[in-house]
């Protein structure tokens, strides 16, 4: 029988004890509120959903180690930091897109930069290949075939939340796996644009 929690303090206590029902109640109580804040900042529905899913994924994965005094303050602070991370990553992505556009029009792209670009592409493929099959399939449908989460859920006969979970897992693995390459890419960009 599921536990019934009424206050945020009780929810946090249950969460720290690993109670899935407490986590579910936190999710149900705060998901839409956090989503509204995120979508107001990033102006993109899918990106806002991804930010909120990342927050809840992190909340569950680290539930035993969290030190939460006020649940709503903790969660809304998490949105603030995830949005800042989103914009940092958007700047990197935009710089990468600009670099590729500029590079493709420039016939003198030197060997060093081509090797770095090829290494990055190979690393992305290698990381995707290491993902669990279901996560890999969902991430490819989402990011490579540009299908919405609803389309993926319908196509695979799974819930929308399952799709969100697998996308969050896949992106988290990609971010961890590729963080060194992103630093390398920034160095190459800096040298190239001097």
N, CA, C and O of each residue as an XYZ file, in Angstrom:
776
protein
N       0.854     -1.188      0.000
C       0.000      0.000      0.000
C       0.893      1.241      0.000
O       1.798      1.343      0.828
N       0.651      2.197     -0.924
C       1.503      3.372     -1.000
C       1.368      4.259      0.229
O       0.304      4.357      0.841
N       2.474      4.897      0.570
C       2.458      5.830      1.688
C       1.800      7.127      1.246
O       1.873      7.488      0.072
N       1.164      7.824      2.159
C       0.552      9.109      1.856
C       1.335     10.168      2.614
O       1.382     10.159      3.844
N       1.940     11.068      1.881
C       2.703     12.152      2.478
C       1.928     13.439      2.251
O       1.342     13.629      1.186
N       1.918     14.308      3.223
C       1.192     15.549      3.059
C       2.122     16.737      2.910
O       1.884     17.589      2.053
N       3.137     16.824      3.684
C       4.016     17.993      3.625
C       5.272     17.675      2.822
O       5.651     16.518      2.643
N       5.904     18.750      2.344
C       7.162     18.590      1.623
C       8.222     17.943      2.513
O       9.034     17.148      2.042
N       8.209     18.284      3.790
C       9.184     17.710      4.718
C       9.014     16.197      4.795
O       9.999     15.459      4.794
N       7.773     15.735      4.861
C       7.520     14.296      4.889
C       7.938     13.645      3.572
O       8.464     12.532      3.564
N       7.703     14.338      2.467
C       8.114     13.814      1.154
C       9.627     13.663      1.084
O      10.128     12.652      0.590
N      10.352     14.652      1.571
C      11.818     14.592      1.546
C      12.305     13.444      2.425
O      13.222     12.712      2.051
N      11.690     13.291      3.586
C      12.061     12.189      4.474
C      11.840     10.849      3.775
O      12.702      9.971      3.819
N      10.685     10.694      3.132
C      10.399      9.461      2.398
C      11.350      9.265      1.231
O      11.814      8.151      0.987
N      11.645     10.336      0.507
C      12.573     10.258     -0.621
C      13.936      9.771     -0.159
O      14.514      8.869     -0.766
N      14.453     10.365      0.917
C      15.775      9.977      1.420
C      15.806      8.509      1.836
O      16.857      7.870      1.800
N      14.640      7.974      2.235
C      14.556      6.564      2.627
C      14.364      5.656      1.409
O      14.309      4.433      1.541
N      14.264      6.265      0.221
C      14.114      5.472     -0.998
C      12.683      5.093     -1.326
O      12.446      4.175     -2.111
N      11.728      5.794     -0.732
C      10.317      5.487     -0.968
C       9.912      6.019     -2.349
O       9.892      7.229     -2.575
N       9.590      5.105     -3.264
C       9.216      5.481     -4.627
C       7.933      6.295     -4.659
O       7.775      7.173     -5.507
N       7.021      6.011     -3.747
C       5.776      6.766     -3.703
C       6.039      8.222     -3.315
O       5.400      9.129     -3.849
N       6.967      8.449     -2.398
C       7.320      9.820     -2.027
C       7.898     10.541     -3.249
O       7.555     11.692     -3.517
N       8.774      9.855     -3.983
C       9.341     10.443     -5.200
C       8.224     10.756     -6.203
O       8.201     11.834     -6.797
N       7.317      9.826     -6.383
C       6.211     10.008     -7.336
C       5.361     11.207     -6.928
O       4.922     11.976     -7.783
N       5.128     11.371     -5.629
C       4.324     12.503     -5.167
C       5.060     13.823     -5.387
O       4.445     14.829     -5.741
N       6.378     13.819     -5.177
C       7.169     15.027     -5.462
C       7.069     15.346     -6.951
O       6.855     16.494     -7.342
N       7.226     14.318     -7.768
C       7.147     14.488     -9.220
C       5.788     15.083     -9.605
O       5.717     16.069    -10.338
N       4.723     14.477     -9.105
C       3.378     14.945     -9.447
C       3.118     16.353     -8.920
O       2.436     17.145     -9.570
N       3.652     16.661     -7.761
C       3.409     17.958     -7.137
C       4.196     19.085     -7.824
O       3.714     20.215     -7.907
N       5.401     18.779     -8.313
C       6.279     19.846     -8.781
C       6.590     19.833    -10.285
O       7.093     20.826    -10.810
N       6.301     18.734    -10.983
C       6.716     18.655    -12.381
C       6.196     19.827    -13.193
O       6.977     20.490    -13.876
N       4.909     20.099    -13.139
C       4.328     21.152    -13.969
C       4.843     22.535    -13.566
O       5.088     23.380    -14.428
N       5.006     22.768    -12.279
C       5.516     24.068    -11.811
C       6.938     24.301    -12.331
O       7.265     25.389    -12.804
N       7.775     23.269    -12.235
C       9.155     23.391    -12.704
C       9.188     23.543    -14.224
O       9.979     24.315    -14.765
N       8.327     22.805    -14.893
C       8.255     22.889    -16.352
C       7.881     24.310    -16.792
O       8.487     24.850    -17.718
N       6.893     24.912    -16.135
C       6.476     26.275    -16.502
C       7.631     27.254    -16.357
O       7.805     28.129    -17.205
N       8.419     27.123    -15.301
C       9.574     28.003    -15.118
C      10.598     27.753    -16.224
O      11.116     28.695    -16.823
N      10.884     26.486    -16.487
C      11.894     26.148    -17.495
C      11.477     26.611    -18.886
O      12.286     27.192    -19.609
N      10.233     26.364    -19.268
C       9.790     26.754    -20.611
C       9.743     28.278    -20.731
O       9.953     28.823    -21.815
N       9.475     28.951    -19.642
C       9.505     30.421    -19.656
C      10.902     30.964    -19.908
O      11.061     32.048    -20.471
N      11.899     30.221    -19.496
C      13.292     30.662    -19.675
C      13.878     30.228    -21.008
O      14.501     31.032    -21.701
N      13.684     28.957    -21.377
C      14.352     28.439    -22.589
C      13.480     28.568    -23.835
O      13.987     28.454    -24.952
N      12.188     28.801    -23.667
C      11.254     29.037    -24.776
C      11.120     27.861    -25.739
O      10.641     28.041    -26.858
N      11.525     26.677    -25.334
C      11.412     25.497    -26.187
C      10.836     24.360    -25.352
O      11.416     23.972    -24.339
N       9.707     23.835    -25.776
C       8.973     22.840    -24.988
C       9.815     21.601    -24.703
O       9.930     21.188    -23.549
N      10.407     21.001    -25.739
C      11.172     19.764    -25.541
C      12.382     19.998    -24.641
O      12.702     19.158    -23.800
N      13.051     21.129    -24.812
C      14.220     21.421    -23.973
C      13.817     21.653    -22.523
O      14.523     21.239    -21.603
N      12.692     22.308    -22.323
C      12.197     22.522    -20.959
C      11.846     21.191    -20.306
O      12.161     20.961    -19.139
N      11.187     20.311    -21.074
C      10.858     18.989    -20.536
C      12.134     18.228    -20.174
O      12.200     17.573    -19.133
N      13.129     18.317    -21.026
C      14.394     17.616    -20.772
C      15.069     18.146    -19.504
O      15.616     17.371    -18.719
N      15.028     19.448    -19.309
C      15.616     20.056    -18.107
C      14.926     19.506    -16.861
O      15.590     19.105    -15.904
N      13.601     19.488    -16.874
C      12.854     19.018    -15.696
C      13.088     17.523    -15.480
O      13.241     17.079    -14.342
N      13.115     16.749    -16.561
C      13.378     15.318    -16.422
C      14.771     15.083    -15.827
O      14.941     14.209    -14.976
N      15.759     15.856    -16.269
C      17.104     15.729    -15.708
C      17.105     16.001    -14.206
O      17.797     15.327    -13.442
N      16.328     16.991    -13.795
C      16.255     17.334    -12.364
C      15.680     16.157    -11.576
O      16.221     15.784    -10.535
N      14.592     15.573    -12.067
C      13.976     14.463    -11.346
C      14.832     13.203    -11.405
O      14.882     12.440    -10.440
N      15.495     12.985    -12.511
C      16.402     11.843    -12.604
C      17.520     11.980    -11.574
O      17.836     11.031    -10.857
N      18.109     13.162    -11.508
C      19.173     13.423    -10.540
C      18.643     13.297     -9.105
O      19.318     12.761     -8.227
N      17.431     13.796     -8.889
C      16.826     13.715     -7.554
C      16.694     12.259     -7.114
O      16.991     11.929     -5.966
N      16.256     11.397     -8.011
C      16.098      9.992     -7.638
C      17.454      9.297     -7.496
O      17.662      8.536     -6.552
N      18.370      9.553     -8.420
C      19.662      8.870     -8.377
C      20.468      9.241     -7.136
O      21.236      8.427     -6.623
N      20.290     10.474     -6.652
C      21.064     10.929     -5.494
C      20.213     11.062     -4.234
O      20.617     11.738     -3.288
N      19.045     10.429     -4.208
C      18.087     10.650     -3.125
C      18.665     10.398     -1.729
O      18.326     11.114     -0.787
N      19.512      9.414     -1.588
C      20.032      9.083     -0.260
C      21.068     10.092      0.225
O      21.285     10.234      1.428
N      21.709     10.796     -0.716
C      22.797     11.707     -0.348
C      22.379     13.171     -0.306
O      23.188     14.031      0.041
N      21.162     13.462     -0.646
C      20.724     14.848     -0.740
C      20.522     15.472      0.637
O      20.083     14.822      1.586
N      20.859     16.753      0.706
C      20.624     17.528      1.920
C      19.645     18.635      1.544
O      20.056     19.722      1.136
N      18.367     18.359      1.682
C      17.322     19.291      1.255
C      16.631     19.852      2.484
O      16.013     19.113      3.251
N      16.739     21.163      2.668
C      16.043     21.802      3.781
C      14.620     22.187      3.381
O      13.665     21.927      4.112
N      14.496     22.812      2.202
C      13.192     23.227      1.694
C      13.057     22.684      0.284
O      13.804     23.087     -0.608
N      12.126     21.782      0.070
C      12.002     21.078     -1.202
C      11.778     22.025     -2.377
O      12.463     21.926     -3.395
N      10.813     22.948     -2.237
C      10.532     23.823     -3.381
C      11.730     24.707     -3.708
O      12.018     24.937     -4.883
N      12.429     25.203     -2.702
C      13.624     26.012     -2.944
C      14.697     25.185     -3.651
O      15.339     25.661     -4.588
N      14.885     23.957     -3.201
C      15.873     23.065     -3.821
C      15.529     22.832     -5.292
O      16.398     22.943     -6.157
N      14.272     22.511     -5.578
C      13.869     22.185     -6.950
C      13.922     23.407     -7.868
O      14.380     23.302     -9.006
N      13.466     24.551     -7.393
C      13.499     25.745     -8.246
C      14.933     26.244     -8.448
O      15.247     26.813     -9.494
N      15.790     26.039     -7.469
C      17.217     26.346     -7.664
C      17.820     25.410     -8.702
O      18.641     25.822     -9.521
N      17.408     24.157     -8.660
C      17.899     23.185     -9.643
C      17.495     23.604    -11.052
O      18.282     23.464    -11.988
N      16.262     24.123    -11.212
C      15.829     24.605    -12.526
C      16.725     25.763    -12.965
O      17.164     25.819    -14.113
N      16.984     26.668    -12.057
C      17.822     27.831    -12.388
C      19.186     27.381    -12.896
O      19.665     27.883    -13.913
N      19.814     26.440    -12.196
C      21.143     25.985    -12.603
C      21.097     25.172    -13.893
O      21.997     25.279    -14.726
N      20.054     24.359    -14.063
C      19.926     23.578    -15.310
C      19.697     24.504    -16.502
O      20.209     24.247    -17.591
N      18.939     25.569    -16.307
C      18.713     26.532    -17.393
C      20.026     27.221    -17.749
O      20.327     27.413    -18.927
N      20.808     27.592    -16.739
C      22.121     28.197    -17.021
C      23.004     27.228    -17.791
O      23.676     27.621    -18.745
N      23.006     25.948    -17.375
C      23.766     24.929    -18.114
C      23.262     24.801    -19.542
O      24.051     24.662    -20.477
N      21.950     24.848    -19.705
C      21.356     24.753    -21.039
C      21.895     25.876    -21.934
O      22.294     25.627    -23.072
N      21.905     27.102    -21.421
C      22.376     28.222    -22.234
C      23.875     28.126    -22.522
O      24.323     28.499    -23.606
N      24.647     27.629    -21.562
C      26.075     27.406    -21.826
C      26.248     26.401    -22.950
O      27.052     26.608    -23.859
N      25.488     25.306    -22.887
C      25.589     24.288    -23.930
C      25.071     24.807    -25.265
O      25.593     24.440    -26.317
N      24.040     25.664    -25.229
C      23.530     26.248    -26.464
C      24.593     27.123    -27.131
O      24.719     27.134    -28.355
N      25.349     27.849    -26.319
C      26.424     28.671    -26.877
C      27.461     27.783    -27.548
O      27.925     28.085    -28.647
N      27.822     26.693    -26.892
C      28.789     25.760    -27.487
C      28.221     25.179    -28.778
O      28.915     25.116    -29.793
N      26.950     24.753    -28.736
C      26.335     24.171    -29.939
C      26.269     25.190    -31.071
O      26.543     24.863    -32.226
N      25.903     26.434    -30.734
C      25.823     27.455    -31.771
C      27.203     27.742    -32.345
O      27.358     27.902    -33.556
N      28.202     27.807    -31.476
C      29.572     28.008    -31.962
C      29.995     26.852    -32.862
O      30.664     27.057    -33.874
N      29.607     25.652    -32.494
C      29.935     24.485    -33.308
C      29.232     24.565    -34.665
O      29.845     24.296    -35.698
N      27.947     24.935    -34.664
C      27.214     25.080    -35.928
C      27.849     26.168    -36.792
O      28.035     25.990    -37.996
N      28.181     27.304    -36.159
C      28.833     28.384    -36.910
C      30.160     27.927    -37.475
O      30.511     28.233    -38.615
N      30.892     27.188    -36.657
C      32.188     26.673    -37.089
C      32.028     25.750    -38.294
O      32.769     25.851    -39.272
N      31.041     24.843    -38.208
C      30.820     23.915    -39.318
C      30.389     24.650    -40.580
O      30.843     24.329    -41.678
N      29.514     25.634    -40.423
C      29.069     26.414    -41.579
C      30.246     27.154    -42.191
O      30.435     27.156    -43.408
N      31.027     27.776    -41.333
C      32.198     28.517    -41.796
C      33.215     27.563    -42.417
O      33.803     27.864    -43.455
N      33.416     26.427    -41.783
C      34.399     25.449    -42.255
C      34.011     24.864    -43.604
O      34.860     24.662    -44.472
N      32.730     24.596    -43.772
C      32.297     23.983    -45.024
C      32.477     24.934    -46.192
O      32.663     24.490    -47.325
N      32.425     26.223    -45.938
C      32.617     27.169    -47.026
C      34.091     27.510    -47.221
O      34.454     28.167    -48.197
N      34.922     27.075    -46.316
C      36.349     27.369    -46.385
C      37.097     26.127    -46.848
O      37.149     25.128    -46.130
N      37.676     26.184    -48.041
C      38.358     25.020    -48.622
C      39.689     24.728    -47.941
O      40.287     23.684    -48.201
N      40.160     25.602    -47.094
C      41.476     25.439    -46.474
C      41.407     24.895    -45.057
O      42.274     25.187    -44.234
N      40.390     24.113    -44.773
C      40.253     23.513    -43.452
C      41.429     22.589    -43.240
O      41.580     21.609    -43.970
N      42.266     22.875    -42.262
C      43.513     22.113    -42.152
C      43.314     20.725    -41.541
O      42.268     20.429    -40.964
N      44.317     19.902    -41.676
C      44.265     18.492    -41.281
C      43.984     18.325    -39.792
O      43.222     17.442    -39.398
N      44.581     19.149    -38.985
C      44.408     19.048    -37.537
C      42.938     19.213    -37.146
O      42.425     18.459    -36.319
N      42.278     20.177    -37.726
C      40.874     20.418    -37.417
C      39.993     19.297    -37.963
O      39.012     18.911    -37.327
N      40.338     18.780    -39.130
C      39.568     17.678    -39.693
C      39.684     16.433    -38.819
O      38.703     15.719    -38.612
N      40.876     16.180    -38.311
C      41.080     15.033    -37.417
C      40.257     15.215    -36.138
O      39.615     14.272    -35.677
N      40.271     16.419    -35.564
C      39.503     16.683    -34.343
C      38.010     16.488    -34.595
O      37.304     15.906    -33.772
N      37.544     16.972    -35.724
C      36.127     16.825    -36.064
C      35.770     15.346    -36.254
O      34.739     14.890    -35.759
N      36.600     14.613    -36.955
C      36.347     13.182    -37.175
C      36.394     12.402    -35.864
O      35.589     11.496    -35.645
N      37.338     12.758    -34.992
C      37.416     12.112    -33.673
C      36.134     12.342    -32.876
O      35.622     11.426    -32.232
N      35.624     13.567    -32.924
C      34.393     13.886    -32.210
C      33.230     13.051    -32.756
O      32.466     12.466    -31.988
N      33.104     13.000    -34.063
C      32.027     12.197    -34.666
C      32.151     10.728    -34.281
O      31.151     10.090    -33.952
N      33.360     10.187    -34.320
C      33.563      8.788    -33.955
C      33.237      8.554    -32.482
O      32.698      7.509    -32.117
N      33.564      9.525    -31.646
C      33.282      9.396    -30.215
C      31.783      9.414    -29.950
O      31.294      8.673    -29.098
N      31.056     10.252    -30.672
C      29.606     10.294    -30.513
C      29.009      8.947    -30.901
O      28.167      8.405    -30.185
N      29.445      8.413    -32.028
C      28.949      7.113    -32.486
C      29.304      6.023    -31.476
O      28.469      5.175    -31.158
N      30.547      6.042    -30.970
C      30.982      5.027    -29.992
C      30.155      5.115    -28.711
O      29.780      4.091    -28.140
N      29.873      6.326    -28.265
C      29.074      6.500    -27.045
C      27.659      5.983    -27.262
O      27.117      5.279    -26.411
N      27.065      6.325    -28.388
C      25.709      5.862    -28.683
C      25.673      4.340    -28.754
O      24.723      3.717    -28.278
N      26.705      3.738    -29.349
C      26.763      2.278    -29.452
C      26.852      1.593    -28.088
O      26.449      0.438    -27.952
N      27.377      2.292    -27.078
C      27.528      1.706    -25.743
C      26.259      1.808    -24.899
O      26.164      1.187    -23.841
N      25.291      2.584    -25.363
C      24.051      2.743    -24.599
C      23.248      1.445    -24.632
O      23.375      0.659    -25.571
N      22.426      1.220    -23.613
C      21.524      0.060    -23.669
C      20.658      0.160    -24.928
O      20.338      1.263    -25.371
N      20.281     -0.973    -25.500
C      19.565     -0.961    -26.785
C      18.323     -0.066    -26.811
O      18.127      0.675    -27.774
N      17.495     -0.119    -25.789
C      16.263      0.681    -25.775
C      16.597      2.170    -25.709
O      15.991      2.973    -26.419
N      17.559      2.544    -24.863
C      17.971      3.945    -24.757
C      18.545      4.426    -26.080
O      18.232      5.523    -26.541
N      19.390      3.594    -26.690
C      19.988      3.955    -27.982
C      18.897      4.165    -29.031
O      18.930      5.145    -29.775
N      17.939      3.256    -29.092
C      16.871      3.350    -30.081
C      16.066      4.642    -29.886
O      15.775      5.349    -30.850
N      15.715      4.938    -28.644
C      14.907      6.120    -28.360
C      15.700      7.398    -28.637
O      15.153      8.353    -29.188
N      16.974      7.426    -28.264
C      17.804      8.601    -28.513
C      17.981      8.834    -30.014
O      17.944      9.976    -30.471
N      18.171      7.771    -30.773
C      18.306      7.922    -32.226
C      17.008      8.435    -32.847
O      17.039      9.290    -33.732
N      15.873      7.920    -32.390
C      14.588      8.401    -32.904
C      14.381      9.877    -32.559
O      13.868     10.649    -33.369
N      14.785     10.256    -31.351
C      14.584     11.627    -30.899
C      15.555     12.598    -31.561
O      15.138     13.612    -32.122
N      16.835     12.293    -31.499
C      17.847     13.264    -31.916
C      18.267     13.148    -33.381
O      18.644     14.146    -33.993
N      18.208     11.951    -33.944
C      18.648     11.791    -35.328
C      17.469     11.830    -36.302
O      17.587     12.355    -37.409
N      16.337     11.272    -35.879
C      15.176     11.274    -36.769
C      14.174     12.376    -36.402
O      13.145     12.530    -37.060
N      14.482     13.139    -35.350
C      13.711     14.313    -34.927
C      12.243     13.995    -34.653
O      11.358     14.789    -34.972
N      11.993     12.837    -34.063
C      10.633     12.467    -33.682
C      10.340     13.026    -32.290
O      11.228     13.102    -31.440
N       9.104     13.408    -32.074
C       8.712     13.928    -30.762
C       8.592     12.761    -29.777
O       8.525     11.599    -30.178
N       8.567     13.089    -28.497
C       8.428     12.058    -27.470
C       7.112     11.300    -27.623
O       7.059     10.092    -27.392
N       6.059     12.002    -28.010
C       4.757     11.359    -28.202
C       4.828     10.386    -29.377
O       4.307      9.273    -29.297
N       5.471     10.804    -30.465
C       5.608      9.920    -31.626
C       6.399      8.667    -31.256
O       6.044      7.558    -31.655
N       7.470      8.855    -30.491
C       8.302      7.714    -30.087
C       7.502      6.765    -29.195
O       7.547      5.548    -29.374
N       6.776      7.329    -28.239
C       5.958      6.500    -27.336
C       4.941      5.687    -28.139
O       4.760      4.494    -27.895
N       4.284      6.335    -29.091
C       3.299      5.626    -29.920
C       3.975      4.565    -30.779
O       3.473      3.448    -30.893
N       5.097      4.902    -31.376
C       5.811      3.991    -32.258
C       6.279      2.735    -31.518
O       6.187      1.625    -32.043
N       6.786      2.923    -30.284
C       7.344      1.800    -29.530
C       6.341      1.163    -28.558
O       6.633      0.135    -27.947
N       5.178      1.769    -28.423
C       4.162      1.221    -27.520
C       4.566      1.315    -26.059
O       4.306      0.401    -25.276
N       5.207      2.433    -25.688
C       5.631      2.650    -24.303
C       5.082      3.986    -23.823
O       4.542      4.761    -24.612
N       5.219      4.251    -22.537
C       4.687      5.501    -21.990
C       5.592      6.677    -22.337
O       6.779      6.519    -22.623
N       4.993      7.852    -22.301
C       5.717      9.103    -22.547
C       6.839      9.288    -21.523
O       7.935      9.732    -21.866
N       6.557      8.946    -20.270
C       7.569      9.082    -19.209
C       8.752      8.145    -19.437
O       9.889      8.496    -19.121
N       8.495      6.962    -19.980
C       9.583      6.027    -20.288
C      10.478      6.619    -21.366
O      11.702      6.520    -21.287
N       9.867      7.236    -22.375
C      10.646      7.893    -23.436
C      11.499      9.000    -22.827
O      12.690      9.098    -23.124
N      10.904      9.831    -21.981
C      11.644     10.923    -21.348
C      12.808     10.389    -20.515
O      13.905     10.946    -20.536
N      12.557      9.309    -19.785
C      13.600      8.713    -18.957
C      14.781      8.259    -19.828
O      15.933      8.555    -19.511
N      14.498      7.543    -20.922
C      15.569      7.029    -21.775
C      16.332      8.171    -22.464
O      17.551      8.091    -22.619
N      15.636      9.210    -22.868
C      16.316     10.361    -23.471
C      17.228     11.019    -22.444
O      18.372     11.357    -22.747
N      16.722     11.197    -21.237
C      17.541     11.813    -20.180
C      18.777     10.958    -19.889
O      19.879     11.488    -19.752
N      18.597      9.648    -19.794
C      19.726      8.739    -19.556
C      20.749      8.835    -20.682
O      21.949      8.953    -20.435
N      20.260      8.783    -21.928
C      21.157      8.820    -23.078
C      21.935     10.122    -23.153
O      23.140     10.115    -23.405
N      21.251     11.242    -22.933
C      21.925     12.536    -22.998
C      22.917     12.708    -21.856
O      23.985     13.294    -22.030
N      22.553     12.194    -20.691
C      23.487     12.280    -19.558
C      24.766     11.494    -19.880
O      25.872     11.966    -19.615
N      24.609     10.303    -20.448
C      25.784      9.510    -20.832
C      26.610     10.210    -21.896
O      27.839     10.218    -21.827
N      25.940     10.799    -22.881
C      26.661     11.537    -23.931
C      27.439     12.708    -23.339
O      28.602     12.927    -23.677
N      26.780     13.461    -22.447
C      27.464     14.616    -21.847
C      28.713     14.176    -21.080
O      29.772     14.789    -21.211
N      28.585     13.122    -20.288
C      29.734     12.631    -19.524
C      30.832     12.112    -20.444
O      32.012     12.401    -20.243
N      30.441     11.358    -21.438
C      31.403     10.730    -22.343
C      32.129     11.755    -23.206
O      33.305     11.581    -23.526
N      31.428     12.826    -23.581
C      31.987     13.776    -24.543
C      32.534     15.054    -23.922
O      32.952     15.952    -24.653
N      32.544     15.163    -22.613
C      32.967     16.433    -22.015
C      34.394     16.809    -22.403
O      34.680     17.992    -22.588
N      35.305     15.828    -22.532
C      36.683     16.135    -22.931
C      36.737     16.604    -24.380
O      37.543     17.469    -24.726
N      35.879     16.034    -25.228
C      35.863     16.437    -26.635
C      35.297     17.834    -26.816
O      35.711     18.558    -27.722
N      34.366     18.217    -25.976
C      33.815     19.564    -26.068
C      34.892     20.579    -25.713
O      34.989     21.630    -26.345
N      35.701     20.270    -24.705
C      36.814     21.154    -24.355
C      37.792     21.235    -25.522
O      38.253     22.320    -25.874
N      38.108     20.085    -26.123
C      38.997     20.063    -27.280
C      38.426     20.884    -28.428
O      39.152     21.627    -29.088
N      37.122     20.749    -28.665
C      36.471     21.492    -29.735
C      36.566     22.994    -29.485
O      36.806     23.764    -30.415
N      36.379     23.412    -28.238
C      36.493     24.834    -27.912
C      37.902     25.355    -28.179
O      38.075     26.470    -28.670
N      38.902     24.547    -27.857
C      40.292     24.942    -28.121
C      40.513     25.086    -29.623
O      41.106     26.064    -30.078
N      40.033     24.106    -30.391
C      40.190     24.153    -31.853
C      39.468     25.368    -32.418
O      40.008     26.071    -33.273
N      38.236     25.622    -31.939
C      37.487     26.785    -32.398
C      38.244     28.075    -32.109
O      38.345     28.960    -32.959
N      38.766     28.160    -30.910
C      39.496     29.367    -30.509
C      40.703     29.588    -31.429
O      40.943     30.706    -31.884
N      41.454     28.527    -31.697
C      42.615     28.655    -32.565
C      42.215     28.992    -33.983
O      42.886     29.782    -34.646
N      41.132     28.403    -34.456
C      40.702     28.593    -35.832
C      40.167     30.003    -36.073
O      40.366     30.578    -37.144
N      39.488     30.551    -35.068
C      38.851     31.854    -35.258
C      39.747     33.025    -34.882
O      39.305     34.173    -34.928
N      40.991     32.761    -34.513
C      41.925     33.844    -34.182
C      42.173     34.725    -35.382
O      42.934     35.689    -35.294
